[in-house]
């Protein structure tokens, strides 16, 4: 669970996938790593819960989590090993619109938003952007909604995007 001050991790549930993600050292993960029994949630604002594990395990638990919490939360995968839930409306699209509105107010004219994403959790942002792009290795759902398809993310897709935008003038 991500909060503004710390991460909450159930130390009793650490597995190989989580240890890989945190570099093998649970004590080095952010400022604090706390067992479930020590979670300080009273009055704390948490904004994201990430289930980390093997892809097959996440696919198995996702339907139950969505059924139990679907009215209050949004769900998405940010990688094959990450399944996330957050408050409805708290996603990358909200952030993109916030930044665009602030820039437009500061500049005194509308701005064009460009977003690049590759996973399910990027879909709201890509749909909110004026220009939506994805790397070659994006998941199918992302590729289907993007107007610009770039090289793979590990081959310089942002440089590829910038070159393409420069050609447009």
C-alpha angles and dihedrals in degrees: 000000000000120000130170091261109031148350122257115215128174099230090195090063099049111136136179093271093053093045089052090051094050095044096258095288116097091188091060094055106114118304100312137017111194134184116243091256090061099048109137099208099143105110092351118128111225119185107182139026116198123196107204124192146094116329095243092051092050091049088053096052099037098082092052093047092048092047092050099043106019096116095058107031145048119229132206144149117242093184136351088273100041126073113178139193127191138163113290110270093021100112143108092279090061090052093046092051091046093053093043092050092049092048092046091051092048094046097040095232138069119277130216113239122214122190133183122197141158109186140058092262088063095058098092091049093048091049090050094049124094089222118030120194136174137189120250091256096055120127116268096255091056094047090052094062101037122100093199124051116195137187119281117298091246092051098060106278093168091054088047090053093048092050090050093049091048089055089056090056 
